[in-house]
Amino acid sequence: MLKDFTIASINDSIYLIGGRICRKGNANSAIEVQVQATVMRYTIGTDQWSVCAPLSHPRYNFACAVLNNKIYVAGGQYELASAKCTSSVEMYDPSDDKWTQLPNMRRLRYKCVGVAWQGKVYVVGGFVQGCNAGCLLGYVDRCSAEVYDDDGQWDLVPGMWKLDVPPNQIVNVDGRLFSSGDCLNTWKGHVELYDGNINLWNVLEGSQLNNFMTNVPESDRQLMQRLYVTMAPIGTYLYFLAGYKDTTSSRTILMVHRFDTAAKKEGWTSFAPCLGEEGEQQLCAHCCVAPNLA
């Protein structure tokens, strides 16, 4: 199985990038096998997979963002069973199937998040190599972001992510940044909106939703284990896909909820759950939106 990869979309293509290969061990454990530099492209119109030029540096747990039809990857880990990370950055141009090395970030980061905002690429948060957990500098770095400026250099943005735990996802909706969790708790019960004027994340009014299992009978909820939550923006909406496993069987359930970021109140819409087939399955924890397919 492939873990800790990223996916990105450009026009009618979805790119699956990097990650680490694992095989199933005993019980619920996974045995790490290899760090990947592989890049795969899925073309929606033809329903075909193809192999793209590989990353210059194999990596996992890295940031990824798309800007001006180019894919940027930054940071991440490059060794199995190690906290060693990198500050290296690459840019992929699908028009010539080529990765270009860019200047390194100012910090070595992994589990950082990438987002395109205000015409620039931001890499937010992450664990930073070089300081222990009690190091003040390490805390400041983990709470920072880096932005790729017009001069082709990385500028540090202190305090853009206030938590000591890296974000899970940050998405751009009409020029506004939204987050809903971190890498330890992928859903915190609400959506947060970034205020760049004061460098703060604020809870978005009306976004509170304590449980994604509102359409599941109360008696069944205690039997369900949440495996992932992932978020995708479409228009003014944030779509949340949550995967659950029935602890008494091998059945899986996919829950889909939609939040309207433009709504003044009652912004949530819940859809009927999708029941998976019996049998062992691997549930995907990534999603992306392919634009302009209408």
C-alpha positions as CSV (number, residue, x, y, z in Angstrom):
1,M,0.0,0.0,0.0
2,L,1.1,3.6,-0.6
3,K,1.0,6.1,2.3
4,D,1.9,9.7,2.9
5,F,1.8,10.7,-0.7
6,T,0.1,13.7,-2.2
7,I,-2.3,14.2,-5.1
8,A,-2.8,17.3,-7.3
9,S,-5.0,18.1,-10.2
10,I,-4.4,20.2,-13.4
11,N,-7.1,20.5,-16.0
12,D,-8.3,16.9,-16.7
13,S,-5.4,15.1,-15.0
14,I,-4.8,13.9,-11.4
15,Y,-1.2,13.4,-10.3
16,L,-0.2,11.0,-7.6
17,I,3.2,12.0,-6.2
18,G,5.8,10.3,-4.0
19,G,4.9,8.6,-0.7
20,R,6.2,5.4,1.0
21,I,5.4,1.8,0.2
22,C,4.3,-0.3,3.1
23,R,3.1,-3.9,3.4
24,K,0.8,-5.3,6.0
25,G,2.4,-6.6,9.1
26,N,1.0,-8.3,12.2
27,A,-2.4,-7.1,13.5
28,N,-2.8,-3.5,12.5
29,S,0.9,-2.8,11.9
30,A,2.5,-1.8,8.6
31,I,6.0,-2.6,7.5
32,E,7.8,0.2,5.6
33,V,9.4,-0.9,2.4
34,Q,10.5,2.0,0.3
35,V,10.3,5.8,-0.2
36,Q,8.9,6.6,-3.6
37,A,9.9,9.2,-6.2
38,T,7.3,7.9,-8.6
39,V,4.7,10.2,-10.2
40,M,1.6,8.8,-11.8
41,R,-0.9,10.7,-13.9
42,Y,-4.6,9.7,-14.3
43,T,-6.3,11.3,-17.3
44,I,-10.0,11.5,-16.5
45,G,-11.2,11.9,-20.1
46,T,-9.5,8.6,-21.3
47,D,-9.7,6.8,-17.9
48,Q,-6.0,5.9,-18.3
49,W,-2.9,5.9,-16.0
50,S,0.5,6.9,-17.3
51,V,4.0,7.3,-15.7
52,C,5.4,10.8,-15.5
53,A,9.0,12.0,-14.8
54,P,9.9,11.0,-11.2
55,L,10.8,13.4,-8.4
56,S,14.4,14.4,-8.2
57,H,14.3,13.4,-4.5
58,P,12.1,10.6,-3.1
59,R,10.0,12.0,-0.3
60,Y,6.8,11.5,1.8
61,N,4.9,13.6,4.3
62,F,5.6,16.7,2.1
63,A,3.8,19.8,1.1
64,C,2.2,20.2,-2.3
65,A,0.4,23.0,-4.1
66,V,-0.6,23.9,-7.7
67,L,-0.1,27.4,-9.1
68,N,-0.3,28.5,-12.7
69,N,-0.7,24.9,-13.9
70,K,2.5,23.9,-12.2
71,I,3.0,21.5,-9.2
72,Y,5.2,22.6,-6.3
73,V,6.4,20.0,-3.7
74,A,8.5,21.0,-0.7
75,G,10.0,19.5,2.4
76,G,9.1,16.0,3.6
77,Q,11.0,13.0,4.8
78,Y,13.3,10.9,2.7
79,E,14.4,8.0,5.0
80,L,12.2,5.3,6.4
81,A,11.9,5.0,10.2
82,S,13.6,8.4,10.6
83,A,12.6,11.9,11.4
84,K,15.2,13.3,9.0
85,C,13.6,15.8,6.7
86,T,14.5,18.1,3.9
87,S,14.1,21.7,2.8
88,S,14.4,20.9,-0.9
89,V,11.7,22.2,-3.4
90,E,10.8,21.0,-6.9
91,M,8.4,22.3,-9.5
92,Y,6.7,20.1,-12.1
93,D,5.7,21.5,-15.5
94,P,3.3,19.0,-17.2
95,S,3.7,20.6,-20.6
96,D,7.2,19.2,-20.9
97,D,7.0,16.5,-18.2
98,K,10.0,17.9,-16.3
99,W,10.8,18.6,-12.6
100,T,12.9,21.7,-11.9
101,Q,14.9,22.2,-8.7
102,L,14.0,25.5,-6.9
103,P,15.8,27.2,-4.0
104,N,15.5,25.4,-0.6
105,M,13.2,26.6,2.0
106,R,14.7,28.3,5.1
107,R,13.7,25.4,7.4
108,L,13.8,21.6,7.1
109,R,10.1,20.5,7.5
110,Y,7.9,17.5,7.2
111,K,4.2,17.0,7.6
112,C,3.9,20.6,6.3
113,V,1.0,21.7,4.1
114,G,1.1,23.5,0.8
115,V,-1.5,26.0,-0.5
116,A,-1.6,28.5,-3.3
117,W,-2.8,31.9,-2.0
118,Q,-2.7,35.4,-3.4
119,G,-0.7,34.2,-6.4
120,K,2.0,32.6,-4.3
121,V,2.9,29.2,-2.9
122,Y,2.8,28.9,0.9
123,V,4.2,26.0,2.9
124,V,2.6,26.0,6.4
125,G,3.6,24.5,9.7
126,G,5.2,21.0,10.0
127,F,7.7,19.4,12.3
128,V,11.1,21.1,12.0
129,Q,14.4,19.2,12.3
130,G,17.1,20.5,14.5
131,C,15.3,21.4,17.8
132,N,13.9,19.1,20.5
133,A,10.3,19.5,21.6
134,G,11.1,22.0,24.3
135,C,13.2,24.3,22.1
136,L,11.6,27.7,21.7
137,L,13.1,28.2,18.3
138,G,11.6,24.8,17.3
139,Y,8.1,25.9,18.4
140,V,8.4,29.2,16.5
141,D,9.5,27.4,13.4
142,R,6.6,24.9,13.6
143,C,4.2,27.8,14.0
144,S,5.6,29.5,10.9
145,A,5.0,29.3,7.2
146,E,7.2,30.0,4.2
147,V,6.2,31.8,1.0
148,Y,7.9,31.6,-2.4
149,D,8.3,35.3,-3.4
150,D,8.5,37.0,-6.7
151,D,12.3,37.0,-6.5
152,G,12.4,33.2,-6.4
153,Q,13.3,33.0,-2.7
154,W,11.5,31.7,0.4
155,D,10.4,34.2,3.0
156,L,9.5,33.2,6.6
157,V,6.0,34.1,7.8
158,P,6.1,33.8,11.6
159,G,3.0,32.7,13.5
160,M,0.9,31.8,10.5
161,W,0.0,28.5,12.1
162,K,-0.4,29.0,15.8
163,L,-0.6,25.4,16.9
164,D,2.4,23.2,17.8
165,V,0.8,20.4,15.8
166,P,1.0,20.6,12.0
167,P,-2.2,21.2,10.0
168,N,-4.0,18.4,8.2
169,Q,-5.2,20.5,5.3
170,I,-5.5,24.1,4.3
171,V,-7.6,25.0,1.2
172,N,-8.2,28.3,-0.7
173,V,-11.9,29.2,-1.4
174,D,-12.3,32.5,-3.2
175,G,-9.1,33.9,-1.7
176,R,-9.9,32.8,1.8
177,L,-8.0,30.1,3.6
178,F,-9.8,27.4,5.6
179,S,-8.7,24.6,7.9
180,S,-10.6,22.0,9.9
181,G,-8.0,19.9,11.8
182,D,-4.4,19.0,12.4
183,C,-2.4,15.9,11.8
184,L,-3.4,14.4,15.1
185,N,-7.1,15.3,15.0
186,T,-8.2,15.7,11.4
187,W,-11.6,17.1,12.4
188,K,-11.8,19.5,15.4
189,G,-15.5,20.0,15.3
190,H,-15.5,23.2,13.3
191,V,-14.0,25.1,10.4
192,E,-11.5,27.8,10.9
193,L,-10.9,30.8,8.7
194,Y,-7.5,32.6,8.4
195,D,-7.4,36.4,8.9
196,G,-4.2,37.5,7.3
197,N,-4.6,41.1,8.6
198,I,-4.0,40.0,12.2
199,N,-2.4,36.6,11.5
200,L,-5.0,34.5,13.3
201,W,-7.3,31.5,12.7
202,N,-10.9,32.1,13.8
203,V,-13.7,29.6,14.2
204,L,-16.2,30.3,11.3
205,E,-19.6,31.1,12.6
206,G,-22.1,28.3,12.1
207,S,-19.4,25.7,11.2
208,Q,-19.6,23.6,14.4
209,L,-20.5,20.0,13.8
210,N,-19.5,17.6,16.6
211,N,-20.1,14.3,14.8
212,F,-19.9,13.4,11.1
213,M,-22.2,10.4,11.8
214,T,-25.5,12.3,12.1
215,N,-27.1,10.0,9.5
216,V,-26.1,6.8,11.4
217,P,-28.4,5.4,14.2
218,E,-27.2,6.3,17.7
219,S,-26.9,2.6,18.5
220,D,-24.4,2.0,15.7
221,R,-22.2,5.0,16.3
222,Q,-20.3,3.4,19.1
223,L,-19.3,0.6,16.9
224,M,-17.7,2.8,14.2
225,Q,-14.0,3.8,14.2
226,R,-13.2,6.9,12.1
227,L,-10.2,6.2,9.9
228,Y,-9.9,9.5,8.0
229,V,-11.4,12.9,7.2
230,T,-10.4,14.8,4.0
231,M,-11.7,18.1,2.6
232,A,-12.1,19.4,-0.9
233,P,-13.3,22.8,-2.1
234,I,-15.8,23.2,-4.9
235,G,-17.1,26.7,-5.5
236,T,-18.0,28.2,-2.1
237,Y,-18.5,24.7,-0.7
238,L,-16.2,22.5,1.4
239,Y,-16.9,18.8,1.0
240,F,-15.9,16.6,3.8
241,L,-15.3,12.9,3.2
242,A,-15.1,10.8,6.3
243,G,-14.3,7.0,6.3
244,Y,-15.4,4.7,9.1
245,K,-14.8,1.1,9.9
246,D,-17.3,-1.1,11.8
247,T,-15.3,-2.6,14.6
248,T,-17.5,-5.7,14.8
249,S,-17.1,-6.6,11.1
250,S,-15.1,-5.6,8.0
251,R,-17.8,-3.3,6.7
252,T,-16.8,0.3,5.8
253,I,-18.9,3.4,5.6
254,L,-18.2,6.7,3.7
255,M,-19.9,9.8,5.0
256,V,-20.1,13.0,2.9
257,H,-21.0,16.4,4.4
258,R,-21.0,19.8,2.7
259,F,-20.4,23.2,4.3
260,D,-21.3,26.4,2.5
261,T,-18.6,29.0,3.4
262,A,-20.9,31.7,2.1
263,A,-23.9,30.8,4.3
264,K,-24.8,33.1,7.3
265,K,-26.3,30.1,9.2
266,E,-27.3,26.5,8.6
267,G,-24.4,25.9,6.3
268,W,-24.2,22.1,6.6
269,T,-25.8,19.6,4.3
270,S,-25.4,15.9,5.0
271,F,-25.7,13.1,2.4
272,A,-26.8,9.5,2.8
273,P,-23.9,7.3,3.9
274,C,-22.4,4.9,1.4
275,L,-21.9,1.4,2.7
276,G,-18.9,-0.5,1.6
277,E,-18.8,-4.2,0.7
278,E,-17.9,-6.7,3.3
279,G,-14.2,-7.7,3.3
280,E,-10.9,-6.2,4.0
281,Q,-10.3,-2.8,2.3
282,Q,-7.9,0.0,2.3
283,L,-9.7,3.4,2.6
284,C,-8.1,6.4,0.8
285,A,-7.4,9.5,2.9
286,H,-6.8,11.9,0.0
287,C,-9.0,13.7,-2.4
288,C,-8.7,16.6,-4.9
289,V,-10.9,18.5,-7.3
290,A,-10.5,18.3,-11.0
291,P,-11.7,21.7,-12.4
292,N,-13.2,22.7,-15.8
293,L,-14.6,19.3,-16.8
294,A,-18.2,20.5,-17.5
